[in-house]
């Protein structure tokens, strides 16, 4: 017998060795408003078919948890691939990335005919049929060479390249009836769990819509994101030009010694975009009727806002423009006046953390030609200080304001719209692990944040992981709603970022203790990073946005 301590109930029950989590659930009495999808076993994510042969701590998870959502969405992707393969043998399905509260994907039929609305209806009907049959997902553990041989025989070159660059001896793959596929983590127990989803046409492809994170019984509300989609499409175009569609392509390129060139190209593409933005600002400043005066720069945590602002300033100077800048952080209210979260901790991401009336008053004075004493926030004392920083907008000068609330309309609602230029920085990861395994954009930023916080001595990896859900909730509420209002969107992702940051991140993630809840995320991130070949950062220039996280920057 093995003893299983359920974290959900705080109770312990004994089971015969080899009992699955699926068979354990009903022995524990706790509220289950939504189906249990997966679990953390000794703080490591597992599917419900995991069998316990030793004493374990188990926490059961539903869709409202990040791990539960990931399991559900991966399984939904397999459901789509299975249905398409059943109807159109030899077709190619590519799941590109999460967008508009769903997954953007495409299906190309082997005979080259266009994927039509009738085809979409047929795939949707087949998916529903598979869900109704409640077919089990089955996991198979095989030697690496066997998996490579299997997927090679199926023509899955993307998976072959990924596995060929793996250092594992054994790997897992999954089957749904007679359809095999590879997924880097657990799936739900069977297709009957996948009751909430939708498949619709979207911008030349398909959108696989998923449940709402707070109300899993219904679809997440559709959010149109045309500007974000355009930035993503631009990244895909350059990936295709460079022959880098997925992690396997990147790894093989690194093995061939091409990493230095890829870094140079990534930097050149970003610099090209910054130059274009600077030239647009210069053109708007030359408008005699409504000359541009104010540039607002925002983005979610660890998107590279500060370094971008400095690089943009350099390009503006090259255009003959004198930039002056400050951060919305300098206008934080004193620590004692900071809004609180439900648990009583400080809500540093709340809009009211910034003294927005005072900030806008100073901006209006600057636009009026006055000299303004700009405060600087002391994060140690939690107090606003005046240390002699004075700014004035003169002829040929532009004001840059950087911060997470910079695009919030309430921050500058008294300033005429023609005087403002808005920039949104995001980290839109354009490569995937393979055609059926997308990389969440938030993983990119979380890894950056963990590295930066640790290197600065601000927070441990455990603390950064623990705080990440609060950061993400704040972004959804206070930052992303204004993304599509931007005049320019800048993608700070880096085609070879994961190979570069892997050596840094792995060492730091190793510091997370196995006996804490945050270990589950640290373990998942380490597993994810293991898919990338590590490369040296010596070719990353000192002015790179990436240097703002790994160190060694000159900005």
N, C-alpha and C positions, 0 to 999 in steps of 0.2 A: 504493500500500500504506500501511496505518496500523499503527503500533506500539502494542500493547496490553500494558501492564504489569499482571500479575495480582498483587494484594496477597496472595491466598491462598498463592501459591507463591513470590513474589519473582522470577518470571521474566517475560521479555518475548517475545512472539510477534507476527509480522507477519501481517496479514490484508488482503484486498482491501477497498477503501473500500466502506462500506455494509454490511459484514457485521454480522449481528445478534449480540447477546450469547448468544442461544440456540444459535447455530451455533459460537460460540467455546468453549463450556464444555469439550467433550471434548478440546480442544487443551492443556488444563492439567491436570496430574496432582496432585490433592490429595484427601484423604479426603472422601467424600461419603456419610455414613451416611443422610442424608435428602435428598429432592429439592431442587435449587436453585430458589428461587422468584423472586428478584429480585437486584438488584445496586446497589452504589454506584459511580457513574461520576464521577470527579473529585469525590468526596465529595457527590454528589447522587443521591438515590434514583431508580432507573429500573426499568422492567419489562424482561423478557428479550427483548422485541421491539425494544428500542432498537438503532439502527444507528449504528455509529461511522464518521464521515467524517474524523476527525482523531485524532492520537495521544491515548490516554486511559489513566488508571489505573482499574482495575476490581477491585472486591471482590465476589465472589459470596456470596449469603446464602441460608440455609435458614430453616426455621420457628423455629429457636432464637433468632434475632435479632429485635429489636423490629420492624424494617422488614419482615422476612420474614413475621412473624405478621400485620402490618397488611395486607399485600398478599393473603395467604391469606384473611383474614376478610372483607375487602372483596369479594373474588371470590365467597366463599361467600354473602354477602348478595345479590349479583346472581343467583347460582344459584337461591336461594329465590324472588326476585322473578320470574325468568323462568318457573320451574315454576308458580307461582301464576297468573301472567298467561296462560300457555298453557291452564290448566284452567278458569280463571274470568275471562274477559275483562272488563275494567272494574273488577276488584277493587282495593281499596286496601290496600297493604302498608306498615306503619310499623314500622321497626326503632328501638326506643326507646332502649336503652342496654345496655352490658355489665353483667351481673349473674349470680351463681351459676355462674361459669365458662362463661358463654355470652352470647347476646344475646336480650333480651326483645323480642318483636315481636307484631304482631297482623295478621290478615287479615280484611278486611270485604268480603263479596261484594256485587256491584252490585245484586242482587235483594233484598238485605236479609235473606236467610235466615241462620240461625246457622251459623257455621263449626264443623262437627261432627268427631268422631273419624274418620269415614269420609273426610271432606275432608282431614284431616291425613294419613291413610294415602295418599291419592291424590297429594298434594303431595310427600310423601316418596318415593313410587315414581317420580314424574316427575323429581325431582331425581337419583335414582340412574340413571335412564335417560339423562339429559343428561350425567352424569359418564361413563357407559360409552361414549357416542358421542365423547367427547373433542373437543368443539366449541371452536374457537378464539374467544377474546375479541378483538374488533377495535376499534382506537382510531381516531376520526375527529376531525380538527381543522377547525373551521368558524368563520366569523365569529359574534360574540356574538348578533347579531340572528337569524341562522339557527337557532342553538340554542334561543333563546327561542321562535321560531315553531314549531319541532319539538315542544318539550315543552308548549307551549300547546295544540297540536292534539291531544296525548295526554291533556290534562286534568291535567297535573302542575303544579298551581299552586304547590306548594312549591318546585320547581326554577325555575319562572319568576320567582318573587319573589327567589330567591337570585341568579339571573343578572341580573335587572333592576337589582340594586344592586351589580353588579360593575363594575369599571373596566377590565376586559380588552377587547381588540379581538378576539382569537381565543380560543376555549375548546375543550377536548377533551370528547368524550363517547364512550361505548362501546356496542357492539352484541354480542348473543349471538344468532346467526342473525338473525331479523328483529326482535328485541326491543331497543330502545335504552334506555339509562339513563345517568345522570350520576354519576360518582365523582370525588372531588377528587384522587385519586392513582392510581398504577399498579395493574393487576390481574395475575394469573398469566397464562401464555401460553394455556392452554386448560383446559377443565373437567376433563380427565383428572387434573389435579393435585389435585383436591378429593376425596380418597378417605376422609378421616376427618372425620365430623361426625354429628350426630344432631338430629332435630327432634321435640320432645315437647310435650305440653300443660303449661302452667305458669301458675297464678294468673290464670285468665281470658284468657290469651293463649297464646303459644307461646314455647318456649326453643330457640333455635338453638345447639346445643352445639358447641364447637370443640376442636381437639387440645390436649393438654397441652404446655406450653411447653418442658418438659425431655424429654418422650418423645412426639414428634409422631405416632408410630405408633398412639397410643391417645388416647381422649377425656380431656380434663381432668376430674378428679373433681368430681362435682356437689356444690355447697355450698349448703345451704338458708339463705336470708337474709331471713326474713319481716319483721324490723324495718326493714332497709334498704329492702326493697321498699315498705313502708308510707310511709317518708319520701319515696321517689321518687314514689309515687302522689300524695302530698299536693302535691308540687311541680308535678306535671302538672296537677292540678286548678286550681291558681292560674294556671298558664300559660294554661290554656283560658279561664278567667274573663277574663284580660287580653288574650286573643287573640294569644298569643305562643307558637306551637308550634315555630318554627324560626328560623334566622338571618335569613331573608328578612323575616319578620314584625318582628323586632327592628330590622333596618335601616330598613324603611319607617316604623316608629314614630319612629325617631331622625330621619329625614328630615322627618317632620311636626312636629318640635320637641317630641316627647313624652318625650325622655330624662330631663329633670329630674323629671317625675312618676313615671316608672318607677323611678328611683333612690329616690325617697321611698317608693314602695310596697314595694320590695325591703327597705329599711331597716325599715319598719313590720312587715313579715312576720317578719323576724328578731327584732325586739324583742318581738313578740307571743309568739314561741316561748320566748325567754329569760325573759319574765315568767311564763309557764306553768311552766317548770322551777323558777323561784324559789319559786313558790307550792306546788309539789309538795314541795320541800325544807322549806318552812315547815310544811306539814301533817305531814310525817314527823318533824320535830323536836318536834312537839306530842304524839307518841305517848308516853304515860306509861310503858308497859312497856319499850319499846325506842326511846328517842329517838335520832334520827339525829345523828351526830357528825362524819361524815367524807364529803366529796364528792371523788370521784376523776374527773379530767378528762383525757382523752387523745384522740388522733387522729393521722393520718399527717402527714408533713412538709408545712408550709405550708397546713394546714387552718384556721389561725386560733385555735389553742388559747389563746395568751397573751391576746389581745384579748378573746376570749370570756370567759375567767376574770375579767377586769376588769369587763366589762359585767355578768356575772352577780353579781359582788360588789356593784355599784351597786343592782341590783334586790333583792338580799337585804337591803341596808341599808334600802331602801324598805319592806321587810316587817318592819322592826324587828329584823333579825338582824345581828350583828356578824361579818363574815367575816375570817378570818386565813388566809394562804396561803403556800406555798412551792412551788418546782419540784423535780422529781426530779433535774434537772440539778445542783442544789446539792449533791447527794450523789454526784456522780461520783467514782470512785476517782482517785487521782493519776495523771497522764498515763503514768508509767512502768508502772503496773499495768493499763493499759487493754488489753483483749483485742485480738488482731491478726487481720486478714484473711489469706487464703492468700498474698497478694502481700507480706505483711509490713507493710502500712499499718495504722493504728489503726482498729478496728471500733467507732466511737462509738455505733452503734445497738444493740450487743449488750446484753442484759439485765444481764450482769455488769459493764458499764461503770458501773452504779449500785451503790453499796454498800448493797444492799437490806436486809441485816441491821441495819446502823446506822440506816437510815432508819426501818425498822419499830420499832426500839427507841425512837426519839425519838417516833414517833406514839403508841406505847403509853404513854409517859410523859405526853404531852399529854392523852390520854384519861383518864389517872389524876389529872389536875388539876395536874400539875407544870409548872414553868417550864422551858423548854428553850432552850438556845443553838443556834440554827439556823445551819449553815455557809453560806457563799457560795462558789461555785466560781469561781476566777480562770482564765478561758480563755486568758489570755496566758501565765501561768506554768505552767498545768496542775496547779495545786495547790488543795486545799480550804483555805479561810480562815475565821476567825471574826472578824467585824467588829462584834459587838455586837447582832446581831439576836436578840431574845428573844421567844418566843411562849408564850402560856398560854391554855388553853381555859376561859373563864369562863361564867357563866350567860348564855344567849342568844347564845353564840359558836359558829360552825361552822368547821371546818378544811377548806380547799380545797387539794388537791394536784394539780398540773398537770404533765404530762410524757408522753413517748411510751410509758412502761411503766406508767403509773398503773393500768391495768385488768388488768395481769398478776396472776393470782391469787397468785403466789408473793410479790408485793410486800407484801401485807397478809393473809397466810394465818393469822396469829395473832389477827386482829381479827374479832370476831363479825359475821356477815353483816348482821344488821338495823341495824347502826350505819353501814353504807356505802351511798352513792348513787353510781352510776356514770354518767358522761356520755361519749359518743363523738362527737367532732366529725369530720365528713367533708364533702367537697366533691362533692356528687352533682349533676353537670351535667344539668339536666333538658331543655334545648333541644337540638336537633340542627341540623346544617347544612341538611338537608332530610329527607324521610321515609326515605331509604335511607342516609344518612350520619350515624352517631352521632358524638358528640364524646367521646373518652376522658376520664374524670374526671382521670386523671393529667396530661393536658395542662394543665388548669386550674391544678393545683398546681405543676407545673414552671414555668410562666410566672410565677406568683407568686414562686417561690423565686429564679428568675433575677433578677427585678426587685429583690427585697429584698436579696439577696446583693451585687448590684452597687452599689446605692445606699448600703449600709452599708460598702462597701469590703472586704467579707469575701472574696468570690470574684469572678472574672471570669465572664462568661457561658459562656465555654469550660469553665472549671473546674466550674461548676454543672452543665452538661450532662454532662461526663465522669463526675461523681460520682453522677448520678441513677440509673443502674442499681443501684449498691450500696444507695442509699436505698430503692429499690423492693423489692429482695430482702429487706432488713431489715424493711420494713413487712409483707410477706407472712408473714414468720416470727414477728415479735415484736408486731405491732400488730393486724392485721386478724383473727387468730383469736379475739380477744376482743370484737369489734364487737357481736355479737349478744347478749352478756352484759350490755349496758348497760341501765340503767333509762330513759335518754333518749338519743335520737340527734338531733343538731343538724346541719342542712345549712347549711354556710357559703357555698354557691355563690350567685352574684349574677346575676340575670336579664340585666343589662346590663354584666356584668363585662368581657367581651371587648372591647366598644367602648371602655370606659374605660381598660383597660390597654394597648390596642393602641399608642398613641403612645409609651408608656414602653418596652414590650417591643421594638418595632421598632428603636428607636435602639440599645438594648443588644445585640440580636441582630446588628446590623450590625458589631459589634466582633469577631465570631468570624471568624478568618482562613479563607479558602477552601481553604487547603492543609493543614487539619487534619481528623481524622476527625469532630470534633464539628460541623463545618460542615453535615453532612448533616441533623442534627437542627435546627440553627438555620435552615436553608433551609426545612425542612418546617414549622416553627412560623411563620415569616414568611408562608409561603404560606397556612397556615391562618388566620392573623390577617387576611389581606387580604380575607377574606370578610365582615368586619365593618366597618361604618361607624364611624370614630373619633368619640368624643364627649368633651367637656371633663369633668374631674373636679371642677369647682368646686361642684357640687351635692352631692358626696359628703361627708357630715358628718365632723367630726374624730373622732367616736367609732366610725366604721364599721370593721368587720373588715378591709375593703379598705385602709384607711389604714395598717394594719400592714405592708403590702407596698409601696404606692406612696408612702408618706410623708405628712406633714402631719397626723398623728393627735395627739390629746390624751391618749390612754391609754398 
